[in-house]
Amino acid sequence: MTPSSSNTLKHKRCLVTGGTRGIGRAIAHMLLCEGAQVAICGRTQETVQQAVLELQDETGTKVHGKAADLRHYKQVEELFQFVDVCFAGSGEPESRRGSTLDVLINNAGVGVFAPIGELAVEAWQETLETNLYGTFYASKLAVSRFHGSGHIVNISSLAGAHAFAGGAAYNASKFGLIGLTEAMMQDLRSQGVRVGYVMPGSVATEFGGSTAESGSHWKIWPEDVAAVVRMMLEMPERTLVSRVEVRPARPKSEVK
């Protein structure tokens, strides 16, 4: 991805959760290419540090990173305190005084798939606490850091509208995420904060057990989702893109 001619995202302070790989990594890369200031998180400091170094090498831009398990509110609080320090004194002065964040991308997620009778309680809890609770925690903390404007984009899934066998935990988390996002949108519109979500179908990432390079060329690529997020963020402030569904152009059965 090459730098864009648009200045909409330049100097914007952005936090991408789950930004060490897959869709989150592609979104972080896109934001850096657009001139934004970017912080990412992942579950371990090792993966975060590796992603930070690689993103900096790829884009020539400083990246902030901190490990955080979004299932735990205390760790999410510490993540936002870290972001406060990283972005303090930056961004747009005067009109944004007191603000330490412009954009939150809630991307972190896990998926455990098993029939309901075989689904471990621990797997159910991990999925709901990461995909749904973690998004709530991060969004709640972001709101107090937006002053006059802000943007939250949640990465959901078509699984949030279409249940499938073996997807009890994942479906429940993504159905819930859509409800949470739409309620947040209504809560925050009057405050100048735009909230929307993206619902990708099959994406070529490690999450889905494949990559674009491994022969899954029929799938959406992470960079495609990042392009959708860029479009949402670059819309004029008078316009809110609240929901985008993204599917592979051709089903797998049609790809030769």
N, C-alpha and C positions, 0 to 999 in steps of 0.2 A: 504494500500500500504506500503510495506516495503522498506527500503533503498536499492538502487541498488549497484552492485559491480562496475559500471562504474564511472569514475571520470570526465567524459566529462563536466558535468554541475557544478562540485564542485567550489564554490566561484564565479560563474557567477552572475552578478548583473542583476536582472530580474524585470520588471514591468509588472503586469497583470492588465489590466483594467477590470472592472466588476468582480473583484475577490472575491466578498463576498458570492456568491452562485453559484449553478449550475456548468456549464462547467468551468468558471473562477476559482471558488473555488477548483475544482478538479485539475486544472492545477497548481495553487499555491501550493497545498498540494504535488503534484508530485515533483515540483521543490525543495521544502524544503527537501523532502526525498532524493533528489539527491545531497544535500549539497549546493544548490544555496542560494544566498541572494535574498530575495523577498520583493517587495513592491506591495501593492494592492490598488485599489481605488473602491469606490462605490458612490452612489449619496448622502447618508446621513452619518454623522459622527457616528451615533448610530449603523448602520449596519456594518460600517467599523470596529468600535471598537470591536463589538461582534465577527466578523469574525477573527480579529487579535488575540483576546484572545483564541478563539477555535482552530485556527491553531497552535498557540504556544503550547497549551496544548496537541494537538494531535501529534506534531512532536518534541517538546522540542527545537525548534529553534526560534530565534527572527524574528518577522515579522513587517514590516513597513506598515502603512496604513494612507491614507488621503482621505477625501471626495472630490469629484470633479464631476461636471456635465459636461460631455464632449461636450455638445452642445455649451459651452461658451469657446472661445479660451483663455480668461484671466484665467479661472479656470484650464485649461490644462497647461498653462504656470506655474501657481503656483504649480501644481502637480509635474512638472518636476523640479522645483526649490527645492521642498521638497525632491525629489529623489536624486538630486545632493548632498544635505547635508547628507542624509542618507548613500550614497555610497561613499562619498569623501574619498580618501586615501585607499580604499579597492580595491580588484581585483588584476589583474596581473600588477606589476610595469613595469617600463622601456618601454616595447613594447606597453603598453596600457596607458602610461602617458597622462593625460589630458582627459581621458575617464571616464565617470561616469555611463555608462550603456553598457550591453552586449546583452541583449535580451528584446524585446518588444513583448508582446502578446496582440493584440487588440481583446478583447473579448466582451467588453461592447456592449449591444444591447437591443432594445425593439421591440415589435411586436404589432401592432394594426391591426385588421383584420375586414374589412367591404367592401361591394360592393362600387364601385367608387362613386355612387350617394349618398351614406350614409356616406362616409368617411369624417370626419371633417377636415377642413384645419389645425387645431391645431395638430391633430393626424398625418397627413401627414408630417408636419414640424418636429414634435418631432422624428418621425421614421427616416427621412432622416438626420436630424441634429445629432442624436445620432449614428446611424449605419454607416453613410458615412462620414459626416463632422468630427465627433469625431475621427474616424480612421485617416483621413487626418491630423488633428491637431496634434495628438499624434505622428504619423510617421514623420511628418515634424520636430518636436522638438527632436525626437530621433536621427535623422540623424547627427545632430551637436554634439551629445554625443558619437557617435561611432568613434573610431580612428583606422583605419586599418582593423577592422572586426566588425561584428555585425550580429544580426539575428532578423528579424521581421516575426512573424506568425500571420496572420489575421484569425479569426474564422468567416467564411462565412456560407453558407448553400446550400443545394441542391436547395433551393428556389431561389438561384442566377442563376440557369440555367433552372429551370422548373417553369413557372408561374402557378398560380392556382387562381380560383375564390375567391374573397375577399382578395387577397393578394397584391393589387396594391402598397401600400406604402412599405410593407415588401419586395416584389419582386423587386421593383425599387431600394431600398437601397442595396439589396444583389447583384443584377445585377451590379450596380454601383461599389460596393465594389470589385467585381472580376476584373472589368476593371481597377480600381485604383491600385489594388495589382499587376496586370500583368505589368502595366506601371512602377510602383515603382521598380519591379524586374529588368526591363531593365535599369532604371536610375542608380541603385545602384550596380549592379553586378561588374562593373569595380572598385568600391571602396572597394570591399571585404565584402560588406553587402549582406547577403542572405535574400530573401523575398519569402515567400510562404503562402499558405492558405489551410485551411481545410474546407470541405463542408459536414457537418453532415446531415443525414436525421433526422428521429424522435428520439429525445433524451428525456429520462425520467428526466425532470427537472420541476421546478415550472413555468418556461417560457412557457412550453407546456401544463401546467395545470395538470401535473402528476409527480410522482416520481417513482423511481424503486421499492420502498416499497409499492406503492399504487396499484399494480396489473399490471403495464405496463411493465412486464418482457420481452415482445417481443421487446421493444425499446432498442436503444443504451443507455448505461449508461455514465454519465459524465466522469467517470474514463477511459472509452474506448477512448474517445476523447483525454484525457490527455496523454494516452499511445501513441497515434499517434503523438502528439506534441513532446513528448520525443524522439521518433524515428527521427523526422525531425531535432531536435536540436542536436542530437548525431551523425548525419552523419559527415563524414570527411569534412573538409573545402573545399576540392576539389569538393564536390558533393552538389548540391542543389535539394531538393525535393520541387518542386514549387506548386504542387497541389495534394491533396488527397481527394477522395470522400469516404464517410463512410455511409453505410446503415445497417439497421437491417438485420441480416442473413436470417430471415424468415418474410414475410409479416404478418401483424396482422391476416388476414383472415385464415392463416394456423396454427396459434397457438391455441392449444386446452386448 
